[in-house]
Amino acid sequence: MKKNDYLCPKCKGHLNAGGFVIFATKTNKQNSGLILLSPKVGSYSVKHHDAYRFEDGELIDFFCPICSADLRAKENEKNVEINMVDENDTEYRVLFSRIAGERSTYLLSKDDVEVFGDDALEMDDLYEDSEYL
């Protein structure tokens, strides 16, 4: 059975390996490290090196580990944006929070939006400061 494939929106490189979605990251305090996230949409398990520390509420910058592109979402810079292709070859944009400890994920297809996580906002609130509405 095919699993979801996660891709960098810039270079189209595959971000999943070994059962995780992998990102290069940097904290507000300029600490850098790799973060591994669950590929299951709506799961918030995170793995990282024990010495790489960040606190809940801290804003983390996410980068493609392949091309080093900044993955901030253009509509709302508090989110990361990547692409996902599911087992049916349907393409989605995936947005999730850059704020450590915040649980919000948005799965956007051409004609639908699915919202996951206790901290998720309604789409109108998510984009209230956006020029893309």
N, C-alpha and C positions, 0 to 999 in steps of 0.2 A: 504494500500500500504506500502510495506516494504521500510524503509529508508536505507541509507548507514550505515554500522556498522564500527566503527573505533576501531582498536585493537593495543595493545602494541606488538611490534615485539618480545619482550623478554618473557613476561609472558602470552601473548594472552588475557589479561584482556580487557574488554570493556571500552573504554574511553569516549563514549557518554552517556550523561544523561541530561534530561530536555531540550532537543533541542540544546545542545552544545557539543563540544568536549573539554574535561577538561584536563589541564596539571598543574603539579606543576612546578614552574619556579624560577630562581634566576638570578638577574642582575649582571653586572660587579661590582657594588657597594655592592654586597652581600645582597641586599634586596630580600626577598622571598615572593611569593604569588601565588595564583591560577589564571590562565588565561583560559577563556572560548572562544573558537573560533566557528564560524559558521561551521556546517557540510557540507555546500554547497561548493564544490570544486570551487575555483576561487573567493569566497567571502572573504573579508578581515575584517569583523566586529570582534571586540575584546571587551570582557568585563572583568573587574577586579575590585577589591576593589579600592575606591577612594584614599586611602592612599598608595596604591602600585603604585609607579611611575617609569617610565623609559622614556628615550628620544629617538627620532628617530635616527637611526644609532647605537644604543647601542646593543651589542650582548647579547642575553638572552639564558641561559641554560634551556632546557626543560627536564623534568623527568616524568616518568610514575607515576601517583598518587597512583597506586596500589602497584607496586614492587620497585619503586624508581629508575628504570633503567635510565641511561643517554640515551636520544633519538637522539643524534647526528648521522647523516648519516655517514656510514663508507667511502663512496666515496668522500664526500665533507663535512667537518665539519662545514661549514657555513649553513648547512641545518639540519632540523629535519626529521626523518624518522619514519613513522607509517604505519600500514597496513589498508586497507579498503576492505570491502566486499560489493558489490553493490546489488541492488534488484534482480539481476539475479544470485547471488552467484558467481560472477566473482571476483577474488582476485587481488588487486593492491598494489603496494608500493606507498605511497604518500610522497613526499619530499616537504618541504616548508622552507622558509628562517627563520633563527634565528635572523636576524637583524631587530630590531623594525622599523616599518614603511615601510619595503621593501616588495613589492608585487610580489612574485614569488612562483609558485606551479608547481610540476611535478607529473603527474599521470602515473605510469609505470605498464604496464601489460606484459605478456610474449612476445608479439609481437608488442607492440605499446607504444608510448610516447605521452602524451598530455601535452601541456605547457600552463600555465595560468599566467596572471599578467603582468603589465607594466614593471616590473624590471626583468623579467625572461630572462635567457640566453639561447642560443642554447645549446643543450646537449653536444656538443664537448667542448664548453667553460666551462660548468658546471663541467665537469670531467677532465679538462686539467691537473690538478695536481694529478690526481688519478692513483693509481696503478691498478685499476680495469678495465681500458680500454683495 
